[in-house]
Amino acid sequence: MNTARLFRPLARSAATFRQPLTRPSVLARPAVAAAQMEVQKKQSPFSMPVLRSAMPQLVPFFMVNETTFAFILLPTLIYVLSKYILPQRVRLMAARLFISKL
């Protein structure tokens, strides 16, 4: 897989946060805009991911949710595949083999 396709959405989302303010009131007062840019440079909002910066107490629950879903999904998939889908495929391949041997 091309890494540019993988990282391009991340670069776009980071670039949208870094765009300077373009409101008409800011453009009319360049001194105020420069002061605001200095304050924004000092305060780095990118030091923490968005998920943790909003509600850090929920981060463990996302992991528990994913592991619970995985432990439910994997046995279910194994059962359905071994009981229904794979035997049907084996019967189909055996029938094709027997028909081609005739």
Secondary structure, 3 states (H helix, E strand, C coil): CCHHHHHHHHHHHHHHHHCCCCCHHHHHCHHHHHHHHHHHHHCCHHHCCHHHHHCHHHHHHHHHHHHHHHHHHHHHHHHHHHHHHHHHHHHHHHHHHHHHHC
